[in-house]
């Protein structure tokens, strides 16, 4: 047996993830997706408030509720 046989054989071996590794990977992907969705909601709400914040108290309707 030559010295490089082990390395060349290791590269040809197919490695499959275990069920537990797949569960962890899916949990991490779900957490990342939830974080991205929440960040988008906060970003849109903040941008909306920044753009329209000055118009909330300026109304010509005297019956409009004040915040």
LINNORCOR-V873286 format. One record per helix or strand. SS is the DSSP state (a for helix, b for strand). FROM is the first residue (numbers start at 1). TO is the last residue. If there is no record, write none. Layout:
BEGIN
<<SS	FROM	TO> <SS	FROM	TO>>
END
This chain:
BEGIN
<<a	5	12> <a	19	55>>
END
